[in-house]
Amino acid sequence: MDRPPARTAREMKERVRAVLLTENNTMLAIRRNRPGIPVYWVLPGGGVEPSDESRETALH
């Protein structure tokens, strides 16, 4: 029996996350509430542009 060809992985996107602490030792986190998925928390972040330096990316 022949198998179908293996699926290729989706293209990976480079992302960055940041840990932001205040002088009172609190941390910024984002609460995600999406239909069909339990509530979860993530650190602030986003996509990386090809021309970005690592520090520059975190500041976006």
C-alpha positions as CSV (number, residue, x, y, z in Angstrom):
1,M,0.0,0.0,0.0
2,D,1.4,3.4,-1.0
3,R,1.5,6.2,1.5
4,P,0.7,9.8,0.6
5,P,3.7,12.1,0.6
6,A,4.7,13.5,4.0
7,R,3.3,16.9,4.7
8,T,5.8,19.7,5.0
9,A,5.9,21.8,8.2
10,R,4.5,25.3,8.0
11,E,7.0,28.0,7.6
12,M,8.3,29.0,11.0
13,K,8.0,32.7,11.9
14,E,10.6,34.3,14.2
15,R,9.1,35.8,17.3
16,V,10.3,37.5,20.4
17,R,9.0,37.8,24.0
18,A,10.0,40.1,26.8
19,V,9.9,39.9,30.5
20,L,8.9,43.4,31.8
21,L,9.4,44.0,35.6
22,T,8.5,47.1,37.5
23,E,10.5,48.5,40.5
24,N,7.8,46.9,42.7
25,N,8.7,43.5,41.2
26,T,5.5,43.1,39.3
27,M,5.5,41.5,35.8
28,L,3.5,42.4,32.8
29,A,1.6,39.4,31.3
30,I,-1.3,39.3,28.8
31,R,-4.4,37.2,29.5
32,R,-5.6,35.4,26.4
33,N,-9.3,34.4,26.2
34,R,-10.1,32.6,23.0
35,P,-13.2,30.6,22.1
36,G,-12.8,26.8,22.6
37,I,-9.4,27.2,24.5
38,P,-8.9,27.5,28.2
39,V,-7.8,31.0,29.4
40,Y,-4.0,31.3,29.3
41,W,-1.3,34.0,29.9
42,V,1.6,35.1,27.6
43,L,4.4,37.5,27.8
44,P,4.3,40.6,25.6
45,G,5.9,40.1,22.2
46,G,5.5,39.9,18.5
47,G,7.1,39.2,15.1
48,V,10.7,39.9,14.1
49,E,11.4,41.9,11.0
50,P,14.4,40.8,8.8
51,S,16.2,44.1,9.4
52,D,15.7,44.2,13.2
53,E,18.4,43.8,15.8
54,S,17.5,41.7,18.8
55,R,17.2,44.6,21.2
56,E,15.3,46.7,18.6
57,T,12.8,43.9,18.1
58,A,12.0,43.7,21.9
59,L,11.3,47.4,21.9
60,H,8.7,47.2,19.2
